[in-house]
């Protein structure tokens, strides 16, 4: 399941990951728990979000980029 739709907007799972990272940076395991998504989906989703420039990875930790933060702020609650 993709995290970014063809029009560049996050899918439901992508939005959950962005919201989780908006609350706090974390590992894939922490994002999985916070977003309520399976770890395998979060790992692939984080790679996709990173390729889209929405998140960055530092070691095992992921955080929103400036672009990702703006997008996360625009998501409905």
Residue, then its C-alpha position, 0 to 999 in steps of 0.5 A: x500500500x502506497x503512502x503517497x497517492x499519484x497526486x502527491x497527497x498522503x494516503x490514509x496510512x501516510x497521513x497516520x505516519x506523518x501525524x505520528x512523526x509530527x508528535x515526536x521523532x522516532x524509530x520505525x517501531x515507535x511510529x508503528x505503535x503510535x500510528x497503529x500500523x503494522x511495522x512492515x507497512x511503516x518501514x516501507x512507508x517511511x522509505x517512500x516518505x523519505x524519497x518524497x522528501x517528507x521525512x529524514x532519517x538519522x540513524x534509526x530515528x525518523x523525523x519530519x522534514x520542513x516540507x513534511x511538517x507543512x504537510x502534516x500541519x495541513x492534514x485534518x485531525 
